[in-house]
Structures are given as structure tokens and as C-alpha cells.
Amino acid sequence: MSFNLANQPGDARSSIEEQKSRLYEMWQANLSRSKVEAGRILGEKAKRKGKWEEWMRAQLGTLSPPEYASMVRSELKRLLATAK
């Protein structure tokens, strides 16, 4: 089943479009910052060794708003995948 925005009532469509716009603006404003933060977290991996994953999860848990934390998490996953 697919979600078709055209099948939604006008006020629901408007609300969804506003949310998408807000998230896109937040993404644009924080993209470079999230890359720096992910790099900082990854940079601690060698120092923290076996305790790094626990520390990394704690660091991600302190980030706000949740959308920003998700951006950092995604960038960190990308960095880890390229480091292999």
C-alpha cells in the first residue's frame, strides 16, 4: 500500500508539507555540523577501544533535537562503512 498525499484532506496535506519543509530546512542548516560531530565521535574510537560503542551511544543520546541526532547517527554509520 502506498501513501498518496493527494488522497489526504487539504489541511492534512498542508500539515505534512509544512513538516517536510521544516525538516528540510533543519537538515540544510545542520548538515555540516552533523558531519563534524560524527567525525568527533569516530575520532574517539581508537582511544576508547572496547568501551567506544557504549560511549558513542551515550553521546548520541545527548544530542537534540532527535532529528539532528538521527543525522549524526547516519553520518557515523556512513563513516564506519567507509572505514572498513
Backbone bond lengths (Angstrom), bond angles and torsions (degrees), N, CA, C in turn:
res aa  C-N    CA-C-N  psi(-1)  N-CA   C-N-CA  omega(-1)  CA-C   N-CA-C  phi
1 M - - - 1.446 - - 1.521 108.72 -
2 S 1.294 116.56 131.74 1.460 119.86 179.96 1.522 110.37 -105.37
3 F 1.301 115.21 154.58 1.444 121.89 179.18 1.522 107.91 -96.26
4 N 1.309 116.59 115.59 1.455 121.03 179.94 1.515 108.58 -109.54
5 L 1.297 116.39 114.74 1.458 122.13 -178.53 1.521 111.84 -60.92
6 A 1.316 116.83 -30.94 1.471 121.01 -179.60 1.525 112.10 -65.49
7 N 1.325 117.93 -21.53 1.460 121.33 179.88 1.531 112.37 -84.15
8 Q 1.324 117.15 -3.93 1.457 121.36 -178.77 1.524 110.56 -89.16
9 P 1.330 117.60 151.89 1.474 120.22 175.09 1.532 110.16 -62.11
10 G 1.296 116.61 157.08 1.462 122.33 -176.21 1.513 114.58 -53.67
11 D 1.337 117.52 -44.89 1.473 119.47 -179.09 1.527 111.71 -67.61
12 A 1.322 117.34 -34.90 1.467 120.57 176.92 1.521 110.16 -67.84
13 R 1.323 117.77 -42.77 1.474 121.41 177.58 1.517 110.44 -59.77
14 S 1.312 115.54 -44.99 1.461 120.63 -179.22 1.530 110.67 -61.77
15 S 1.313 116.66 -43.30 1.457 121.35 -179.97 1.533 110.84 -63.76
16 I 1.317 117.18 -42.87 1.462 121.62 179.38 1.521 110.28 -65.06
17 E 1.314 117.26 -43.12 1.467 120.89 179.15 1.519 111.61 -64.23
18 E 1.318 117.75 -38.29 1.469 121.27 177.15 1.532 110.65 -64.57
19 Q 1.330 115.81 -41.37 1.469 120.33 178.42 1.527 110.26 -63.41
20 K 1.329 117.24 -45.22 1.465 120.89 178.40 1.523 110.72 -60.02
21 S 1.319 116.37 -42.59 1.463 120.78 -179.91 1.528 110.98 -64.07
22 R 1.316 116.47 -43.18 1.463 121.13 179.46 1.527 110.48 -62.37
23 L 1.328 116.62 -44.52 1.463 120.15 -179.71 1.528 111.82 -65.82
24 Y 1.324 116.95 -37.67 1.459 120.16 178.90 1.535 110.55 -65.89
25 E 1.317 116.59 -43.29 1.466 120.28 178.45 1.528 110.83 -63.32
26 M 1.341 116.56 -40.89 1.459 120.44 177.79 1.525 110.05 -63.89
27 W 1.329 116.85 -41.86 1.460 121.68 178.96 1.531 110.44 -61.07
28 Q 1.329 116.57 -47.10 1.468 120.15 179.94 1.522 111.52 -61.27
29 A 1.314 116.16 -43.04 1.462 120.84 -176.38 1.531 112.66 -69.60
30 N 1.328 117.56 -25.38 1.462 120.29 -172.37 1.523 115.14 -115.66
31 L 1.314 118.13 4.13 1.455 120.43 -175.76 1.530 112.16 -60.28
32 S 1.313 117.65 -51.66 1.468 118.95 -177.81 1.531 110.81 -66.98
33 R 1.312 117.24 -37.10 1.466 121.41 178.20 1.531 111.03 -63.11
34 S 1.334 116.82 -39.44 1.466 119.79 -179.73 1.523 110.83 -68.52
35 K 1.327 117.52 -33.78 1.465 120.57 177.42 1.523 110.82 -67.27
36 V 1.306 116.69 -40.46 1.471 120.87 177.94 1.528 109.78 -64.54
37 E 1.319 116.81 -44.41 1.468 120.77 -179.61 1.525 111.25 -63.57
38 A 1.325 117.18 -42.34 1.471 120.69 178.05 1.529 110.09 -63.43
39 G 1.321 117.14 -39.55 1.459 121.09 177.35 1.512 112.05 -63.78
40 R 1.321 116.18 -39.11 1.468 120.82 178.23 1.528 110.25 -63.46
41 I 1.320 115.88 -45.30 1.465 120.12 -179.47 1.526 110.41 -64.58
42 L 1.309 117.10 -45.11 1.459 120.44 179.13 1.528 111.10 -63.86
43 G 1.315 117.18 -34.75 1.457 121.79 179.45 1.527 113.76 -61.94
44 E 1.311 116.40 -19.99 1.470 121.04 179.55 1.525 112.60 -85.75
45 K 1.321 117.35 -8.36 1.469 120.91 -173.54 1.529 112.48 -59.14
46 A 1.309 117.54 -45.89 1.471 120.40 -178.31 1.528 111.48 -66.42
47 K 1.319 117.16 -36.25 1.467 120.47 -178.65 1.521 112.30 -72.46
48 R 1.335 115.75 -39.35 1.465 120.44 -173.29 1.519 113.60 -90.61
49 K 1.306 116.81 -13.80 1.469 124.80 176.10 1.528 111.85 46.49
50 G 1.327 118.32 -119.46 1.455 122.83 -174.08 1.517 114.87 -65.42
51 K 1.318 117.27 -20.62 1.464 120.58 -179.06 1.527 111.91 -94.44
52 W 1.328 116.73 2.73 1.461 120.26 -176.16 1.522 112.73 -62.58
53 E 1.336 118.58 -44.57 1.464 120.26 -176.68 1.521 111.59 -61.30
54 E 1.304 116.95 -41.94 1.467 120.97 177.59 1.528 109.96 -63.51
55 W 1.322 116.22 -45.06 1.460 121.07 179.05 1.528 110.53 -63.42
56 M 1.343 117.16 -42.33 1.456 122.08 -179.59 1.525 110.60 -60.93
57 R 1.333 116.95 -44.63 1.465 120.10 178.72 1.526 111.08 -61.91
58 A 1.320 116.38 -39.25 1.467 120.44 177.95 1.527 110.52 -64.33
59 Q 1.335 116.25 -41.91 1.469 120.08 178.58 1.528 110.93 -62.38
60 L 1.315 116.76 -45.55 1.469 120.45 179.12 1.525 111.19 -63.32
61 G 1.326 116.40 -33.41 1.463 120.66 179.19 1.514 113.98 -67.41
62 T 1.324 116.86 -21.52 1.467 119.59 -179.22 1.525 112.56 -87.78
63 L 1.326 117.22 -11.45 1.460 120.33 -176.08 1.524 111.58 -77.43
64 S 1.309 115.50 143.31 1.453 120.98 -178.45 1.519 108.80 -144.66
65 P 1.283 118.68 146.63 1.453 131.36 -3.27 1.536 110.71 -72.39
66 P 1.323 117.12 169.39 1.464 121.00 -178.37 1.533 113.35 -55.44
67 E 1.318 116.81 -32.36 1.469 119.91 178.92 1.525 110.70 -64.35
68 Y 1.328 116.68 -37.56 1.459 120.73 177.79 1.525 110.08 -68.33
69 A 1.325 116.47 -43.36 1.469 120.47 177.51 1.523 110.19 -58.44
70 S 1.316 116.82 -38.81 1.459 121.18 178.01 1.526 111.20 -64.53
71 M 1.322 117.03 -38.68 1.465 121.07 177.61 1.527 110.33 -62.69
72 V 1.313 116.72 -44.35 1.469 120.92 -179.73 1.525 109.53 -65.24
73 R 1.332 116.53 -43.53 1.466 120.83 179.03 1.529 110.91 -59.35
74 S 1.322 117.06 -43.98 1.466 121.22 179.45 1.524 111.41 -63.54
75 E 1.315 116.78 -43.23 1.459 120.68 179.57 1.520 110.31 -66.67
76 L 1.308 117.47 -38.19 1.460 121.37 178.09 1.530 110.36 -63.94
77 K 1.321 116.88 -42.58 1.477 120.26 176.39 1.518 110.57 -60.70
78 R 1.322 117.12 -40.90 1.465 121.16 179.50 1.523 110.60 -63.55
79 L 1.326 116.39 -44.74 1.458 121.25 179.52 1.532 111.49 -63.84
80 L 1.305 116.55 -40.99 1.467 120.51 179.09 1.520 110.93 -65.85
81 A 1.312 117.34 -37.98 1.467 120.95 179.67 1.525 111.41 -67.42
82 T 1.322 117.08 -36.62 1.466 119.97 -179.68 1.528 111.34 -78.46
83 A 1.320 117.29 -20.81 1.466 120.91 -179.28 1.520 112.46 -78.68
84 K 1.309 117.22 -15.16 1.484 120.51 -177.62 1.487 112.41 -75.39
